[in-house]
């Protein structure tokens, strides 16, 4: 059976996506041409767990596990603010916009997702969860000096608070890679049904 490249994510509202697109336009106008592969603003999301290639017949079990996990979780919110680069501004591989999880509810949701999927053969990641929204990824063939310039531009960027994302569901997403970039298709919407939902 075919495998489906999948991940678990939180989708963003249109207002936040528009603000991300504005920041992207600013950076594109000043960054060295071809130094960064920019993510389509409509495709920007918050990844909770990357699964990789999932056999098609296992999708149902993943959805069931996520539904059990999310049933007691109340809807939550997080703020979108700040910008940076992974691993750092001197060697930017990823250009990101920050996520502020002051309540810790987002981290708790991400850990619950990890625990739900672990028995199904998707162990927790070894590194700590650093919630972020990916604006772009460094072009591997770009000169080091160009990438350093990108890092400097991001460091100087004045990104205040861009808005708040209300999370009433998580999404199991399919990712299809193509030369034009990844295309994402929702496989299942899993509501957060906890207290007050």
KABEL-V225571 format. One record per run of one state. SS is the DSSP state (H for helix, E for strand, C for the rest). FROM is the first residue (numbers start at 0). TO is the last residue. If there is no record, write none. Layout:
ss	from	to
SS	FROM	TO
SS	FROM	TO
This chain:
ss	from	to
C	0	1
E	2	10
C	11	12
H	13	29
C	30	34
E	35	37
C	38	39
H	40	42
C	43	43
E	44	54
H	55	70
C	71	74
E	75	87
C	88	89
E	90	99
C	100	103
H	104	117
C	118	130
E	131	137
C	138	142
H	143	155
C	156	159
E	160	166
C	167	167
E	168	175
C	176	181
E	182	190
C	191	196
